Amino acid sequence: DADWAKVWVDWISTLPEAQRPRTVAIFTLNNPFTLGIQKGLPDQIASAGMRVAVNEVYDQGTTDFTALVQRARAANVDAVALLSYFPDSVLLTRTMAEQGLKPKTAYNAISSGLPTWTTDLKELGEYAVTSVQVWHTFPFKDVDRLARFIQDEFKVDFIPASAGWAMTVAQVLQAGVEGCGRVDQDCIAEWLRTHPVETASGQLKFDREGIPEYFLALAQVQGGKNVIIYPPNLATAPAVYPIP
């Protein structure tokens, strides 16, 4: 979780230095997943030469974000991270528009990857960015098969995050069982530590602690649809920056 938003910071670091944001506001839902993201993000922001000017945690059920947004506007932030789930991210985005907070880039943990983002927000949802691990345009193992299945069964033209994660886990487990030739937890774990596995999330290599190499991509809403803007080898469109 601590590295979930790192791809956003990595992308910002590729921008010309004079054009990068200088100050960031982080709004975080009091929830294990989003708090995990918040734990890593301030240090990543600092390492990219930016400063966290506002870092606020709010409780579930909050229905008025005016005060939080006003703090960010008073701090004159030019980047915003919404570490929250869909209803809160939508309300925060609307509140920013109402309060005249116009960041150069707006990141959210997951919400803008959902098709209802643009249905609910329309033009207000344009140019938001979010992290993705599996996407229907990626050239990785079985991505095309998974995309067809999702389209045929659920009439959805993208791969939901949970489906991509499930496919990746299944591929890793299958590779481990086939590599060992039997269902043996210790054997599978040891085999995975010494063999790369091709998955819908790309090639995974696990270290001795069972942690794979870091990989996420960055999607941006453009014209009501998400496109991949980073990393360059997976990009399907150039980034729109700063937000018009």
Stockholm file with secondary structure:
# STOCKHOLM 1.0

chainA/1-244         DADWAKVWVDWISTLPEAQRPRTVAIFTLNNPFTLGIQKGLPDQIASAGMRVAVNEVYDQGTTDFTALVQRARAANVDAVALLSYFPDSVLLTRTMAEQGLKPKTAYNAISSGLPTWTTDLKELGEYAVTSVQVWHTFPFKDVDRLARFIQDEFKVDFIPASAGWAMTVAQVLQAGVEGCGRVDQDCIAEWLRTHPVETASGQLKFDREGIPEYFLALAQVQGGKNVIIYPPNLATAPAVYPIP
#=GR chainA/1-244 SS CTTTTHHHHHHHHTSCGGGSCCEEEEEEESSHHHHHHHHHHHHHHHHTTCEEEEEEEECTTCCCCHHHHHHHHHTTCSEEEEESCHHHHHHHHHHHHHHTCCCSEEEESSGGGSTHHHHHHGGGGTTCEEEESCCTTCCSTTHHHHHHHHHHHHCCSSCCHHHHHHHHHHHHHHHHHHHHTSCCHHHHHHHHHHSCEEETTEEECBCTTSCBCCCCEEEEEETTEEEEEESTTTCSSCCCCSCC
#=GC SS_cons         CTTTTHHHHHHHHTSCGGGSCCEEEEEEESSHHHHHHHHHHHHHHHHTTCEEEEEEEECTTCCCCHHHHHHHHHTTCSEEEEESCHHHHHHHHHHHHHHTCCCSEEEESSGGGSTHHHHHHGGGGTTCEEEESCCTTCCSTTHHHHHHHHHHHHCCSSCCHHHHHHHHHHHHHHHHHHHHTSCCHHHHHHHHHHSCEEETTEEECBCTTSCBCCCCEEEEEETTEEEEEESTTTCSSCCCCSCC
//
